Every structure is written in C-alpha cells, then in structure tokens.
C-alpha cells in the first residue's frame, strides 16, 4: 500500500533541492558552464556514435582523479541489487554520470545549425490512440530517465502528437537566477521545438497554473508531467525494490479532476545508438475513488510499470535519490 507523506508546511512542496530565495549565481554554475564549453566542440564536431565513448572516458578520468571523492551511488542502488558485487553498484553510478554528460552533448548538438536526428523506436502508440478516441484528454506521466525528457518529446512530436509539458522554473542545468537566464534556455529551446507548448509552474499562483494545464487538456489535449517529488500538495510513496519511491501526485490528481487517461511513458537507450520510447498501457485505477485515494493507487500502479525498466536500465534512471 502507498503511504502519503505530508510536510509541516501546507501548500506546494517544492522538493529538498529548491531554494525559494534563489541565488544569483553559484559555484555549480561555473562548473556547468565550463563543462558545456568543453563539450561544445566535441558535440558539434564528433559523430553522435562517439559521444558515449567520450562521456565514459571523461567519467573514468574523473573517477581516477577524484578517487574516494568521486560521487558514490545512492544507498538505494546497493539495496536494490543485494546479490550484485560492489563493482556492479559502482558501475551504475559511473554510467549515470556519463549518461548525464552525454545528454549535454545531445542538447548542444541540437543547438547546432545541422542538428542531430536520434534513432528512436516508439512503442505503444495504440494506447495513446485509444485514449484520444475517448475524447477526455491524456496525461502522460514521464519517467525520470536521463534521456527520456528529450527523446520522448522528439518521438511523440515526430509521430504527430501535440504535447504540452508542465515544467518547473528551474528546469535545465541550474536553479540559480544566472542559470535560469543563461544556461537553461540551451535545453528548453531544444525541447520546445518538439512541444505544442510549455507551461511553467507559477508558485505564487498555483491556481492559475492549474487552470492553464486544464485548458491544455480541453479539446482532447495531451499534457506531459515528469514523475518526481519536486512540486506537489501531496507526496505519496510506494514500495520499489528494497525501499519506497516518493512521487508528487499532481499527474494523477489532474487526470482524476479532468477525467483524462493517465499513461506512463518510459524512454531509454537500449544499446548502441538506438533509443526506445515506450508509451505504456494506461494506469487502471478505479475512477470512483476519491481524489487522494485515486492518486495513492495511481502511484502504486505507476511504480509497478516503472520498476522493470529501472531494473534493466539502472544506469539511466535519475530517481535513485528519491528511493
């Protein structure tokens, strides 16, 4: 059974990493800026097939230089794979580091005049088509895999689906004022080419934000929301591996309020240069339940859909810190 987690402060919960008194600039902005500048010529000049090798080589060099100071995998990784040796757990942490760097290269290349066209296999569109035929709108609950945020948008856009994405103000590379103004547009502009629209959360007026989201669903629209615990009035946890995954209930609450289908979307690289985007079957939850009970059950159903993908692609999932 899922468990609702309620914080001491009522209203919107913005997650542990959010600082409402947002700093103008941080040391992490300098590090990220240098990383992007260093990767820029590699992303623009090298063929995309070379990016994984470059990214993993940098990770190995980084690990050798930092040694014990290299970021350790989240404790949940070891707990999720108790039968695996320590080298397996370390490899997951290093794959995650390299994959996040490769994502930066993809974004940088997408900003080049000649761009980049990934090889994406899109599966499960029949579920999306069936949901749209019901004329109630669709809420896509997008899993937090490294490559999913970009490739899922590209795949759905190329398949002819107009998706509106609900986004945090800090989405991109940085949470500071400098990062939001200078760094984050590099990513957002690339994603926006594949969206019908982006609704940025206004924490000072959440009612207006939700009205805009509901309007996007009107007329059988499609709204996507990334699965995470960043923005919510309620956070619910459900069993996953040896722990519990905490998720904001905004997506299921929206689907309940609007009568829309609630569909998980998972996006991974399945080997080599090919990516895979899976539109999974709609979450089957009793619509007669009250909103909070519906959201609680939806989180459990979503985690059941997510876990096999995380088990197969653990080095691509960015949710280990929430488990």
Secondary structure, DSSP 8 states (H G I E B T S, - for coil): --EEE--SS-S-B--TT--SS--S--HHHHHHHHHHHHHHHHHHHS-GGGHHHHHHHHHHHHHHHHGGGS----HHHHHHTTTS-HHHHHHHHHHHHHHHHHHHHHHHHHTSTT----EEEEE-HHHHHHHHHTTS-EEEEE--BTTHHHHHHHHHHHTT--EEEEE-TT-SS-SSHHIIIIIHHHHHHHHHTT-SEEEE--TT-HHHHHHHHHHHHTTT-EEEEE-SSSSBS-EEEEEETTEEEEEE-HHHHHHHHHT-EEEEEEEEEEETTEEEEEEEEE----TTS-HHHHHHHHHHHHHHHHHHHHHH-GGGB--GGG-
